[in-house]
Amino acid sequence: MNAVIKVGGKQYFVQENEEIFVEKLNASEGDVVNFDQVLMLDGKVGSPYLEGVTVQGEVVKNGKQRKIRIFKYKSKDRSNRKTQGHRQPYTKIKITKIAG
């Protein structure tokens, strides 16, 4: 079964036994999470969501992505240079069941 779910303002195409990386959720490792905002299931599209369809997943890991460097500067001005780093937090989820 294929489904499209909405998590954290983004849409993800998921299948059973697949692992996805989503925006950080308030859940610990081993917790079971249910997603009820299902936009599509096997070609059937909801408006905006399908009724009675849920996707169940298990939290595998919470972590941070690799650091990216942000370098801002103004040309011809040596005093306006700034380096900044950012690591985006994520939650890794294994999709266990698509019910609907």
N, C-alpha and C positions, 0 to 999 in steps of 0.2 A: 504494500500500500504506500502511496505517495501522498504527502500533504504539504501545504504551505501554511506556516504559523507566523504570528506576529509576536516578537519578543523585544522589549526595549526600543520600540520605535522602528525596528527593522524587520524585514520579512526573510524567512528561511525556508528553503525547500528541504524536507526531511523524509527519511525512510526509516523503517525499523532497523535496529542494530547499527545505527550510524552515530558517529560522534560529531557534535557541532560546537563551535565556540560562539558564545553570546556575550552581551554586555553583562557586567557583574550583577549577580542576583544575591539576595540576602538568604543564602542557604549554605549549609555545611556539606562537607564531603559525605557521600552516602545517602543524603536526603533524596526523597522522591518529590519531583515537581510535576504539576499538571498544568498544561497550557490549554485554555479554553477558547482563545482567540485563533480559530482555525479558519483561514480564508478559502482554502481549496482542498478537496479530498478526491483523489482519483478522477480529476477532470470536472468534478461538480463544484461550481463556484457559488459562494454565499454572497449575501448582500447586507452588510459587509462581512458578517461571520456566519458559519454554518451552525445550526441549532443541534445540540445533543452530541457534538463531536468533540472529543478530547484527545490530546497527545500527552502521553506520560513519559517522563524521562528521569534518569538518575544522575545526580551530580557526581562527576568523576573527580574534578579538581577545580580549585580556585587559584588564580595566579595572575601574573603580570606579563605583558608582552615584552619584546625586546625594546630597549631604549632607542628613541629617535632624537636626533639633535636638531634644534631649531636655531638658526643663525640669522639675526636681523641686523641690518646695517643701512646706513645712508652713504651713497657713493660720494667720494671726495670729502668726507668728514670723518676723520680718524677717531673722534671722541664718541660717536654714536654706534658702538658695536656691542651686541649682546648675544650671548650663547645661552640656550635654555634646553633642558631635556625633559622628556615625557615618557612614562610607561603606562599604557592603557591596561586597566584591570579587566579580567575576563573570567567567565565560568565555562568549564568544559562539561558538556552534558551528553550522555548516551541515551538515545531514544529507545525505549523499551517496548512501548505499545502504542498503537494508533487504534482508537476505538470510536466507532460511529456508524 
